Amino acid sequence: MKLILTILILLLVAGCASKESLPPQGMADEIRIEQTHPSTELLILRNKEKIEGVIAFVNIKKDGWSVPWYGPPVGQIYLNMYKNEKFVGNFYVGPNFFGRDYGNFLSQPASKEEIKKLGKLLGFDLLGNVNAAQ
């Protein structure tokens, strides 16, 4: 009985997690793509058209952000964005989620197709690198 009650409480808490909308990611002139473990810089994007495409992708994902009840997941690949060498935001990827740090460590589910789409915009095998980092 206690187990059932505990499961119901956990489901209720998970269901009550509020979903947030984030403001758009501002423009950047450089995106540094970095792997978390081991810490490695994989690629630096400076191509304006590619950067605009990536930021448009990030900004489509404005709704549905939350911190999971079990805590924030850690991304395997981070897209750290800079404007005039000043950090202006990030977007990160795990095997089944996207994340953004915006006052909190927020995430949302991501399909393999979405991860592949972002990788295509980057010109980088994002899904392969995320899977290799697991």
KOLVODO-374265 format. One record per atom (N, C-alpha, C): residue in one letter; z, x, y; atom name. Coordinates in steps of 0.1 Angstrom, whole numbers, plus 5000, padded with zeros to 4 digits. Example, Ala and Ser with C-alpha at 12.3 -4.5 7.8 and 13.67 -1.06 7.14 Angstrom:
REM residues 2
R   r     pz     px     py    a
R   A   5078   5132   4943    N
R   A   5078   5123   4955   CA
R   A   5078   5132   4967    C
R   S   5071   5128   4978    N
R   S   5071   5137   4989   CA
R   S   5079   5129   5000    C
//
This chain:
REM residues 134
R   r     pz     px     py    a
R   M   5000   5008   4988    N
R   M   5000   5000   5000   CA
R   M   5000   5009   5013    C
R   K   5008   5019   5012    N
R   K   5009   5028   5024   CA
R   K   4995   5035   5026    C
R   L   4988   5038   5016    N
R   L   4975   5045   5017   CA
R   L   4965   5035   5023    C
R   I   4965   5023   5019    N
R   I   4956   5013   5025   CA
R   I   4959   5011   5040    C
R   L   4972   5010   5043    N
R   L   4976   5009   5057   CA
R   L   4972   5021   5066    C
R   T   4974   5033   5060    N
R   T   4970   5045   5067   CA
R   T   4955   5045   5069    C
R   I   4947   5041   5059    N
R   I   4932   5041   5061   CA
R   I   4928   5031   5071    C
R   L   4934   5019   5071    N
R   L   4931   5009   5081   CA
R   L   4934   5014   5095    C
R   I   4945   5021   5097    N
R   I   4949   5026   5110   CA
R   I   4939   5036   5115    C
R   L   4935   5045   5106    N
R   L   4925   5056   5109   CA
R   L   4912   5049   5113    C
R   L   4908   5039   5106    N
R   L   4895   5032   5109   CA
R   L   4896   5025   5123    C
R   L   4908   5020   5126    N
R   L   4910   5013   5138   CA
R   L   4909   5023   5150    C
R   V   4916   5034   5148    N
R   V   4916   5045   5158   CA
R   V   4902   5050   5160    C
R   A   4895   5053   5150    N
R   A   4881   5058   5151   CA
R   A   4872   5047   5158    C
R   G   4874   5035   5155    N
R   G   4866   5024   5161   CA
R   G   4869   5022   5176    C
R   C   4881   5026   5180    N
R   C   4885   5024   5194   CA
R   C   4881   5036   5203    C
R   A   4876   5047   5197    N
R   A   4872   5058   5205   CA
R   A   4861   5053   5215    C
R   S   4864   5056   5227    N
R   S   4854   5051   5237   CA
R   S   4842   5060   5238    C
R   K   4831   5054   5240    N
R   K   4818   5061   5242   CA
R   K   4816   5063   5257    C
R   E   4812   5075   5261    N
R   E   4811   5078   5275   CA
R   E   4796   5080   5278    C
R   S   4792   5078   5290    N
R   S   4779   5082   5296   CA
R   S   4782   5094   5304    C
R   L   4772   5103   5303    N
R   L   4773   5115   5311   CA
R   L   4763   5116   5322    C
R   P   4766   5122   5333    N
R   P   4755   5123   5344   CA
R   P   4744   5132   5339    C
R   P   4733   5131   5345    N
R   P   4722   5140   5341   CA
R   P   4725   5155   5342    C
R   Q   4719   5162   5333    N
R   Q   4720   5177   5334   CA
R   Q   4711   5181   5345    C
R   G   4716   5189   5355    N
R   G   4708   5194   5366   CA
R   G   4698   5205   5361    C
R   M   4689   5207   5369    N
R   M   4678   5217   5366   CA
R   M   4684   5231   5365    C
R   A   4678   5239   5356    N
R   A   4681   5253   5354   CA
R   A   4669   5261   5355    C
R   D   4670   5274   5357    N
R   D   4659   5283   5357   CA
R   D   4659   5293   5345    C
R   E   4670   5291   5337    N
R   E   4671   5299   5325   CA
R   E   4680   5292   5315    C
R   I   4676   5293   5302    N
R   I   4684   5287   5291   CA
R   I   4686   5299   5281    C
R   R   4698   5302   5279    N
R   R   4702   5312   5269   CA
R   R   4706   5305   5256    C
R   I   4698   5308   5246    N
R   I   4701   5301   5233   CA
R   I   4709   5311   5225    C
R   E   4721   5307   5221    N
R   E   4731   5316   5214   CA
R   E   4736   5310   5202    C
R   Q   4738   5318   5192    N
R   Q   4744   5314   5179   CA
R   Q   4759   5317   5180    C
R   T   4767   5308   5174    N
R   T   4781   5309   5175   CA
R   T   4787   5320   5166    C
R   H   4784   5319   5153    N
R   H   4789   5328   5143   CA
R   H   4778   5334   5135    C
R   P   4776   5347   5135    N
R   P   4781   5357   5144   CA
R   P   4776   5354   5158    C
R   S   4783   5358   5168    N
R   S   4779   5356   5182   CA
R   S   4767   5364   5185    C
R   T   4755   5357   5187    N
R   T   4743   5364   5189   CA
R   T   4734   5357   5199    C
R   E   4728   5364   5208    N
R   E   4718   5357   5217   CA
R   E   4705   5357   5210    C
R   L   4700   5346   5207    N
R   L   4687   5344   5200   CA
R   L   4675   5344   5208    C
R   L   4676   5338   5220    N
R   L   4664   5337   5228   CA
R   L   4668   5333   5242    C
R   I   4660   5338   5252    N
R   I   4662   5334   5266   CA
R   I   4649   5327   5270    C
R   L   4650   5315   5275    N
R   L   4639   5307   5281   CA
R   L   4639   5308   5296    C
R   R   4627   5312   5301    N
R   R   4626   5312   5316   CA
R   R   4613   5304   5320    C
R   N   4606   5299   5310    N
R   N   4594   5292   5313   CA
R   N   4597   5278   5318    C
R   K   4593   5276   5331    N
R   K   4597   5264   5338   CA
R   K   4593   5251   5330    C
R   E   4581   5250   5324    N
R   E   4577   5238   5317   CA
R   E   4586   5235   5305    C
R   K   4589   5246   5298    N
R   K   4598   5244   5286   CA
R   K   4612   5240   5290    C
R   I   4617   5246   5301    N
R   I   4630   5243   5305   CA
R   I   4631   5228   5310    C
R   E   4620   5224   5317    N
R   E   4620   5210   5322   CA
R   E   4620   5200   5310    C
R   G   4612   5204   5299    N
R   G   4612   5196   5287   CA
R   G   4625   5195   5280    C
R   V   4632   5206   5279    N
R   V   4645   5206   5273   CA
R   V   4655   5198   5281    C
R   I   4655   5199   5294    N
R   I   4665   5192   5302   CA
R   I   4661   5177   5302    C
R   A   4649   5173   5301    N
R   A   4645   5159   5300   CA
R   A   4650   5154   5286    C
R   F   4649   5162   5276    N
R   F   4655   5158   5263   CA
R   F   4670   5155   5264    C
R   V   4677   5165   5270    N
R   V   4692   5164   5271   CA
R   V   4695   5151   5279    C
R   N   4688   5149   5290    N
R   N   4691   5137   5299   CA
R   N   4688   5124   5292    C
R   I   4679   5123   5282    N
R   I   4677   5111   5275   CA
R   I   4690   5107   5267    C
R   K   4697   5117   5263    N
R   K   4710   5116   5255   CA
R   K   4722   5113   5265    C
R   K   4720   5105   5275    N
R   K   4731   5103   5284   CA
R   K   4742   5094   5279    C
R   D   4740   5085   5270    N
R   D   4750   5076   5265   CA
R   D   4755   5079   5251    C
R   G   4766   5074   5247    N
R   G   4772   5075   5234   CA
R   G   4780   5088   5231    C
R   W   4785   5094   5241    N
R   W   4793   5106   5239   CA
R   W   4808   5103   5237    C
R   S   4814   5110   5228    N
R   S   4828   5108   5225   CA
R   S   4834   5121   5219    C
R   V   4847   5121   5218    N
R   V   4854   5131   5211   CA
R   V   4858   5125   5198    C
R   P   4854   5129   5186    N
R   P   4858   5123   5173   CA
R   P   4873   5123   5172    C
R   W   4878   5114   5164    N
R   W   4892   5113   5162   CA
R   W   4898   5125   5155    C
R   Y   4890   5133   5148    N
R   Y   4894   5145   5141   CA
R   Y   4893   5157   5149    C
R   G   4888   5156   5161    N
R   G   4887   5167   5171   CA
R   G   4872   5170   5173    C
R   P   4870   5178   5183    N
R   P   4856   5181   5187   CA
R   P   4850   5191   5177    C
R   P   4837   5188   5172    N
R   P   4830   5197   5163   CA
R   P   4825   5209   5171    C
R   V   4824   5220   5164    N
R   V   4819   5233   5171   CA
R   V   4804   5234   5167    C
R   G   4796   5236   5177    N
R   G   4782   5237   5175   CA
R   G   4778   5251   5169    C
R   Q   4767   5252   5162    N
R   Q   4763   5264   5157   CA
R   Q   4753   5271   5167    C
R   I   4746   5263   5174    N
R   I   4736   5269   5184   CA
R   I   4739   5263   5197    C
R   Y   4741   5271   5208    N
R   Y   4744   5266   5221   CA
R   Y   4732   5269   5230    C
R   L   4729   5260   5239    N
R   L   4719   5262   5249   CA
R   L   4727   5262   5262    C
R   N   4729   5274   5267    N
R   N   4737   5276   5280   CA
R   N   4727   5277   5291    C
R   M   4729   5269   5301    N
R   M   4719   5267   5312   CA
R   M   4724   5273   5325    C
R   Y   4715   5280   5331    N
R   Y   4719   5288   5344   CA
R   Y   4709   5285   5355    C
R   K   4713   5284   5367    N
R   K   4705   5283   5379   CA
R   K   4709   5294   5388    C
R   N   4700   5303   5392    N
R   N   4703   5315   5400   CA
R   N   4715   5323   5394    C
R   E   4715   5324   5381    N
R   E   4725   5332   5374   CA
R   E   4739   5325   5373    C
R   K   4740   5313   5378    N
R   K   4753   5305   5378   CA
R   K   4752   5295   5367    C
R   F   4762   5294   5358    N
R   F   4763   5285   5347   CA
R   F   4763   5271   5353    C
R   V   4754   5262   5348    N
R   V   4753   5248   5352   CA
R   V   4754   5238   5341    C
R   G   4756   5242   5329    N
R   G   4759   5233   5318   CA
R   G   4754   5238   5305    C
R   N   4758   5230   5295    N
R   N   4754   5234   5281   CA
R   N   4751   5222   5273    C
R   F   4745   5225   5261    N
R   F   4741   5215   5251   CA
R   F   4741   5223   5238    C
R   Y   4748   5217   5228    N
R   Y   4749   5225   5216   CA
R   Y   4745   5216   5204    C
R   V   4743   5223   5193    N
R   V   4737   5216   5181   CA
R   V   4745   5220   5169    C
R   G   4748   5210   5161    N
R   G   4754   5213   5148   CA
R   G   4745   5207   5137    C
R   P   4749   5207   5125    N
R   P   4740   5202   5114   CA
R   P   4737   5187   5115    C
R   N   4745   5179   5122    N
R   N   4743   5165   5124   CA
R   N   4748   5159   5137    C
R   F   4749   5168   5147    N
R   F   4754   5163   5160   CA
R   F   4748   5172   5171    C
R   F   4749   5166   5183    N
R   F   4747   5173   5196   CA
R   F   4760   5173   5203    C
R   G   4762   5183   5212    N
R   G   4774   5183   5219   CA
R   G   4772   5188   5234    C
R   R   4781   5184   5242    N
R   R   4781   5188   5256   CA
R   R   4795   5190   5261    C
R   D   4798   5200   5268    N
R   D   4811   5202   5274   CA
R   D   4810   5197   5289    C
R   Y   4816   5186   5291    N
R   Y   4816   5180   5304   CA
R   Y   4830   5174   5307    C
R   G   4840   5182   5310    N
R   G   4853   5178   5312   CA
R   G   4861   5176   5299    C
R   N   4853   5176   5288    N
R   N   4859   5175   5275   CA
R   N   4848   5180   5265    C
R   F   4851   5181   5253    N
R   F   4841   5186   5243   CA
R   F   4836   5173   5236    C
R   L   4825   5168   5242    N
R   L   4819   5156   5237   CA
R   L   4808   5158   5227    C
R   S   4806   5148   5218    N
R   S   4795   5149   5208   CA
R   S   4790   5136   5205    C
R   Q   4778   5136   5199    N
R   Q   4772   5123   5194   CA
R   Q   4764   5127   5181    C
R   P   4761   5117   5172    N
R   P   4754   5120   5161   CA
R   P   4739   5124   5164    C
R   A   4733   5133   5156    N
R   A   4719   5137   5157   CA
R   A   4713   5138   5143    C
R   S   4701   5132   5143    N
R   S   4694   5133   5130   CA
R   S   4686   5146   5129    C
R   K   4682   5150   5117    N
R   K   4674   5162   5115   CA
R   K   4661   5161   5123    C
R   E   4655   5149   5125    N
R   E   4643   5147   5132   CA
R   E   4645   5150   5147    C
R   E   4657   5146   5152    N
R   E   4660   5149   5166   CA
R   E   4662   5164   5169    C
R   I   4669   5170   5159    N
R   I   4671   5185   5160   CA
R   I   4657   5192   5160    C
R   K   4648   5188   5151    N
R   K   4635   5194   5150   CA
R   K   4627   5192   5163    C
R   K   4629   5180   5169    N
R   K   4622   5177   5181   CA
R   K   4626   5186   5192    C
R   L   4639   5188   5193    N
R   L   4645   5197   5203   CA
R   L   4640   5212   5201    C
R   G   4640   5216   5188    N
R   G   4635   5229   5184   CA
R   G   4620   5231   5188    C
R   K   4612   5220   5187    N
R   K   4598   5221   5191   CA
R   K   4597   5224   5206    C
R   L   4605   5217   5214    N
R   L   4605   5219   5228   CA
R   L   4609   5233   5232    C
R   L   4619   5238   5224    N
R   L   4623   5252   5226   CA
R   L   4613   5262   5222    C
R   G   4604   5259   5212    N
R   G   4596   5268   5206   CA
R   G   4603   5277   5197    C
R   F   4613   5271   5189    N
R   F   4623   5278   5182   CA
R   F   4627   5270   5169    C
R   D   4628   5276   5158    N
R   D   4632   5269   5146   CA
R   D   4647   5266   5147    C
R   L   4650   5255   5154    N
R   L   4664   5252   5157   CA
R   L   4671   5247   5144    C
R   L   4665   5238   5137    N
R   L   4671   5232   5125   CA
R   L   4673   5243   5114    C
R   G   4664   5252   5113    N
R   G   4665   5263   5103   CA
R   G   4677   5272   5107    C
R   N   4679   5275   5120    N
R   N   4690   5283   5125   CA
R   N   4703   5276   5124    C
R   V   4703   5263   5126    N
R   V   4716   5255   5125   CA
R   V   4720   5255   5110    C
R   N   4711   5253   5101    N
R   N   4714   5253   5087   CA
R   N   4718   5267   5082    C
R   A   4712   5277   5087    N
R   A   4715   5291   5083   CA
R   A   4729   5295   5088    C
R   A   4734   5289   5099    N
R   A   4747   5292   5104   CA
R   A   4758   5285   5097    C
R   Q   4755   5276   5088    N
R   Q   4766   5268   5082   CA
R   Q   4773   5277   5072    C
//
